[in-house]
């Protein structure tokens, strides 16, 4: 596997990537946390839960192999949730998460979003640092469908 981030392509979802969307996310969630009902709902039906309401899913491919993914899920008029961000362990540290986040934020802007929010867990230090470096700021947590979530962050566009 090449080690240069330049070998990575970010591409839109295709049905051929459906299983990779689920597997990449289950890999990190089950490593650090418990897979929750909300995870299962979204991961088992990305077309219905993410794409049909106007969201998007992107993949980072190394050659033709999916090594990362992320989604934009509509949460209201001109608002998206950045969700289901995952980079397989063997590909971490190559800037793939950053490339996916940047591409997803750009896509949200193209779609007229005023803000992008995300839910995360402060134990995921590298992810939190990435989000902060891209301009996301912490806001009150409020309600969340995930027991593991202890931080909500927003990027105003």
N, C-alpha and C positions, 0 to 999 in steps of 0.2 A: 504494500500500500504506500503510495507516495506520501511524503511528509509535508510537502508544501501546500499551504492553504490555497494557492493559486490553482491547484488541481481540482478544486471543489467547484461544482456548478450548483446554483440554486435554481430550482425548477418548480413549476406549479404541480399540484396534485394531479395524479391520473389514477384510474382504478387499479392499475398494476401496482401502485404503491400502498394500497389499502392496508395490507397486512403489516407492512413496514411501519406505518403510522401507529398501529396498535403495539407492535413489538418493541419499537424504540422507546415508547412511553412506558410500557410495562417494565422494561429493563430498569430504568432509573427509579420509577416509583417503588417497585418492589425491593430495590436495593436499600432505599432510605426510609420508606414509609410503608403503609398498608394501602393496597389498591382499594379505592372507595367506590361506592355505587355511581357517583357522578363520573368517575373515570371510566367505568365500564360502559355507561350510557353513551358517552362521546366516542370512546375508542371503538366500540362495536358498530357504530353507525355514523362515520364521519360525513358521509354524503347528506344524511338527514339532519344531523345535529350541528354541523359546521357550514357546509356548502349551501344547502337548500335555503337557509334563512339569509344568505348573502355574505357568508364568510369566505375564508380562503385557507388553504393549507399549502405550505411550501416544503420542499425537501432539499437537503444538501446531498448531492451525489458525488461520490468518489468513483470516477469512471461511471459505471451504471449501478453501483451499490449505494443504497440509501444509508447515510451515516448520521443524519440529523433531520429534524422536522420541527415545525412550529405552525400554529394556527392563529387566525383572527376570527373571533366569534362576535357577531353583532350583539351589543348589549342595550342599544337605544339609538335614537336618531344621531348620526354622526359620531357614534362611539363604538369602539371595539374592545374586546378583551384579548390580550396576547396570551395564548394558552397552549398547553401541550407542547412546550419547548423541550426537546430532547436531543442529545448528542450521544451516540454510543461511546462507551468508555474508551475503547481502543482509538477513537478519533479525537478525543478531547485535547485541549491545549493547542489547537491549530487555528483558532479563530473562527471555527464553524458556527458556534453559537452567536457570536457577534454578527457574522455575515447573515445569518437567518433573521436575527432581530432587526438589523438595518433594513433588510429587504421587506420584512413584514411592516415596519413602520412606514417605509416609503409607499407600500401598497395601501396602507390605511390613508395616508395623505392623498394619494391618487383617487381614492374613493370618497374623498370629502370629509374625512373624520376630523373632529375637533379635539378628540382625545383618545388615548389608548391606555387601558388600565391592565393590571395583572395582579394575581394572587400568588404568593410564594411562601417560603419558609426561611426564616433567617439563618437556620443551620446550613443552608445552601449558599455559603459565603461567596463563592465565585460567581454564581448567578446574580446575587444581589449586587455585587460590585459591578458586573456587566450592565445591569439595568441602570444603576446610578450613573455610570459613565456615559450612558446614552441620554441622560436627562430625566429619567424617571425619578419622582420624588414620593416619599412615603406620605400617605394620607390615612385617616382613621379606617380601621379594618372593616367595621360594619358587619353585615351578615355575609356568610360564605358557605357554599355547599361542601367545603372540604374541612375535615377535622384538622388536617395537617397545616392549613394556612394560618399564618400568624402575622402576615404583612400584606398590605395592599399598596400598590404604587401606581402613579398616574404620570403620563407624559401628555402635556397639553401641546397641541399642534397649531 
